[in-house]
Amino acid sequence: MVSRVQGLFIAAVCLTAGYSVWTGIEVGILRLSNLNMALAILLLAFCAVGMGIGAYLTGLLVALADYARLILPLSDWRLRPDTDWYHAWTVYYWAWWCSWGPLVGVFIARVSRGRTIRQMVGVVMVAPAAFAALWFTAFGGGAIAQVIDGAGPLAGGVQDVNSAIFQFLGQLPLVAVTSLLVILLLVIFTVTSVDSGALVADNLASNGRTDTPRPQRVLWVFLIGLVATTLLVLGGDDGLKGLQSATIVMALPYLALMVVLITGFIKALLQDHLR
């Protein structure tokens, strides 16, 4: 069954996403995305200051050095000793992002029309990777420091992944404010995902049209919410886990298609260069 909190969360996401797709990419979705980034940067800065600027910068440098040193060895699955972690996390997220490829790719292509390849690489690949390093240093590094120092609920390690961020923030000032900010960010991050999914579904169902009626775009938002609610009612958390498993399985055939797409993309670049 759907709990009250889950129902309120789905309702909040659908209403906000419905408003943003109604007003369009240039208004609602743009403003929501900008608000999302501003709040995320604010929370990041607060956590970096909370763990100490010196400790944060040291952790960032160590993380970047380890990333550069280990990215190639850890990319070779034949030599990795951490089999359980590799299968449960690395391979899982490879497949997860392959399954998201069609949705994310179509949405980014739509909002990036007229941009150069250099701009696309910088904004879609380099900038998110750089921000991820800053983000994980603050939250991951700060949480690891609490584990090492034996401070707070994380002293014994992470027992519940879903509440770990709130346990981490509990050892910093203004815990009520930062916890509320985390919840708000979770809603907005989910809303932006629903927005992109609804717009891509609407685009594909309309034979590539981008000027579809507003009610039609909003309909896709509430269909997504209806599917999520139905899965929770019929299967609870197991229903959502089943959907996640199906999503991972669908990544395999798309992985083969991605090889064809990459080949075609390289061929198109060569032809464009010759012209």
C-alpha positions in Angstrom: 0.0 0.0 0.0 1.0 3.6 -0.5 1.9 5.3 2.7 0.9 8.9 3.4 4.4 10.2 2.9 4.8 8.3 -0.4 1.4 9.6 -1.6 2.3 13.2 -0.7 5.7 12.8 -2.4 4.2 11.5 -5.7 1.5 14.2 -5.6 4.0 17.0 -5.0 6.2 15.7 -7.8 3.4 15.4 -10.3 1.9 18.8 -9.5 5.3 20.5 -9.8 6.2 18.6 -12.9 2.9 19.3 -14.5 3.3 23.0 -13.9 6.8 23.0 -15.3 6.0 21.1 -18.5 2.9 23.3 -19.0 5.0 26.4 -19.0 7.7 24.8 -21.2 11.4 24.3 -21.3 12.3 28.0 -21.5 10.2 29.0 -18.5 9.1 26.4 -15.9 11.8 23.7 -16.5 14.6 26.3 -16.9 13.6 28.1 -13.6 13.2 24.8 -11.8 16.6 23.6 -12.9 18.3 26.9 -12.0 16.7 26.7 -8.5 17.8 23.1 -8.2 21.4 23.9 -8.9 21.4 27.0 -6.6 20.1 25.0 -3.7 22.5 22.1 -4.4 25.5 24.5 -4.4 24.2 26.1 -1.2 24.0 22.8 0.6 27.4 21.7 -0.8 29.1 24.9 0.4 27.5 24.5 3.9 28.8 20.9 4.2 32.2 21.9 3.0 32.4 24.6 5.6 31.0 22.3 8.2 33.7 19.7 7.7 36.4 22.4 7.5 37.7 24.1 4.4 41.2 22.6 4.9 39.9 19.1 5.4 37.6 19.5 2.4 40.3 20.7 0.0 42.7 18.0 1.2 40.0 15.4 0.7 39.3 16.8 -2.8 42.9 16.6 -3.9 43.3 13.1 -2.5 40.0 12.0 -4.3 41.2 13.5 -7.7 44.6 11.9 -7.4 43.1 8.5 -6.6 40.6 8.9 -9.4 43.4 9.6 -11.9 45.5 6.7 -10.5 42.8 4.1 -10.3 40.4 4.8 -13.2 42.2 2.5 -15.6 42.8 -0.4 -13.2 39.3 -0.3 -11.9 37.9 -0.2 -15.5 39.4 -3.7 -16.1 37.0 -6.2 -14.6 39.4 -9.1 -15.2 41.9 -8.0 -12.6 39.6 -6.5 -9.9 39.7 -8.4 -6.6 36.5 -6.8 -5.2 34.1 -9.0 -7.1 31.0 -8.5 -4.9 31.3 -4.7 -5.0 32.1 -4.7 -8.7 29.0 -6.7 -9.5 26.6 -5.0 -7.1 27.6 -1.4 -7.9 29.9 -0.9 -10.9 28.1 -3.2 -13.3 24.7 -2.2 -11.9 25.2 1.5 -12.6 26.8 0.8 -16.0 23.6 -1.0 -16.9 21.4 1.6 -15.2 22.8 4.5 -17.3 22.6 2.5 -20.5 18.9 2.0 -19.8 18.6 5.8 -19.2 20.5 6.5 -22.4 17.5 6.9 -24.8 15.6 9.2 -22.5 18.6 11.4 -21.5 20.0 11.5 -25.0 16.8 12.7 -26.6 16.2 15.3 -23.9 19.7 16.7 -24.0 19.6 16.8 -27.8 16.3 18.7 -27.7 17.5 21.4 -25.2 21.0 21.7 -26.8 20.0 22.3 -30.4 22.5 24.8 -32.0 25.3 23.9 -29.6 28.8 22.8 -30.8 30.3 19.4 -29.9 32.8 21.2 -27.7 30.0 22.9 -25.8 28.2 19.6 -25.4 31.2 17.8 -24.1 32.0 20.6 -21.6 28.5 21.0 -20.3 27.2 17.4 -20.4 30.4 15.5 -19.5 33.1 17.6 -17.9 31.0 20.0 -15.8 28.9 17.2 -14.2 32.0 15.1 -13.5 33.7 18.1 -11.8 30.6 18.9 -9.7 30.3 15.2 -8.7 33.9 15.3 -7.4 33.1 18.4 -5.3 29.8 16.9 -4.1 31.1 13.5 -3.1 34.1 15.0 -1.4 31.8 17.0 0.9 29.2 14.3 1.6 31.1 11.1 1.2 34.3 12.5 2.7 32.4 14.1 5.6 30.6 10.9 6.3 33.8 8.8 6.2 35.4 11.3 8.6 32.5 10.8 11.0 32.9 7.0 10.8 36.6 7.2 11.5 36.1 9.7 14.3 33.3 7.6 15.8 31.0 10.6 15.8 27.2 10.2 15.7 25.1 7.5 14.2 27.6 6.8 11.5 30.2 5.8 14.1 29.4 2.1 13.4 29.3 2.6 9.6 26.3 3.1 7.3 23.5 0.8 8.4 20.6 2.4 6.4 21.6 4.0 3.1 18.3 5.9 2.8 18.9 7.8 6.1 22.7 8.1 6.0 22.6 11.7 4.6 20.3 12.8 7.5 22.6 11.1 10.0 25.5 12.9 8.5 23.8 16.3 8.6 22.7 15.6 12.2 26.3 16.2 13.3 26.4 19.6 11.7 24.7 22.9 12.7 21.2 23.8 11.5 20.2 20.2 11.1 16.5 21.0 10.7 17.2 23.5 7.9 19.6 21.3 6.0 17.3 18.2 6.3 14.4 20.2 4.9 16.7 21.4 2.1 17.7 17.8 1.3 14.0 16.8 1.1 13.3 19.8 -1.2 16.2 18.8 -3.4 15.0 15.3 -3.6 11.6 16.5 -4.8 13.1 18.9 -7.4 15.6 16.3 -8.7 12.7 13.9 -9.1 10.6 16.5 -10.8 13.3 17.3 -13.3 13.6 13.6 -14.1 9.8 13.3 -14.6 9.9 16.5 -16.7 12.5 15.0 -19.1 10.7 11.7 -19.2 7.3 13.3 -20.0 8.7 15.5 -22.7 10.6 12.7 -24.4 7.6 10.4 -24.2 5.4 13.1 -25.7 8.0 13.9 -28.4 8.3 10.2 -29.4 4.6 9.6 -29.3 4.0 12.7 -31.5 6.4 11.6 -34.3 9.1 14.1 -33.2 6.9 17.2 -32.8 8.0 19.7 -30.2 5.0 22.0 -30.4 2.4 19.6 -28.9 -0.6 20.9 -26.9 0.1 21.6 -23.3 -2.5 19.3 -21.9 -0.9 16.4 -23.9 2.4 17.1 -22.2 0.9 17.3 -18.8 -1.0 14.0 -19.4 2.4 12.2 -19.7 3.4 13.5 -16.3 0.3 12.2 -14.6 0.6 8.9 -16.4 4.1 8.5 -14.9 2.7 9.3 -11.5 -0.1 6.8 -12.1 2.4 4.0 -12.9 4.4 4.8 -9.8 1.3 4.8 -7.6 0.1 1.5 -9.1 3.4 -0.2 -8.5 3.4 0.9 -4.9 -0.3 -0.2 -4.4 0.1 -3.6 -6.0 3.7 -4.5 -5.0 4.9 -2.0 -2.5 8.7 -1.6 -2.5 9.0 -5.0 -4.2 7.1 -3.6 -7.1 9.5 -0.8 -7.6 12.5 -3.2 -7.2 10.9 -5.3 -9.9 10.7 -2.3 -12.2 14.3 -1.5 -11.5 15.3 -5.0 -12.3 13.4 -4.9 -15.6 15.1 -1.6 -16.4 18.5 -3.1 -15.9 17.6 -6.1 -18.1 16.5 -3.7 -20.9 20.0 -2.1 -20.8 21.5 -5.2 -22.5 19.9 -4.9 -25.9 20.3 -1.1 -25.8 24.0 -1.6 -25.1 24.3 -3.4 -28.5 22.4 -0.5 -30.1 24.8 2.0 -28.5 27.7 0.4 -30.3 25.9 0.9 -33.6 25.1 4.5 -32.7 28.7 5.3 -31.7 29.9 3.9 -35.0 27.4 6.0 -36.9 28.3 9.1 -35.0 32.0 8.7 -35.8 31.2 8.1 -39.4 29.0 11.3 -39.5 31.8 13.3 -37.9 34.3 12.1 -40.5 31.9 13.0 -43.3 31.3 16.4 -41.9 35.0 17.0 -41.5 35.6 16.0 -45.2 32.9 18.5 -46.3 
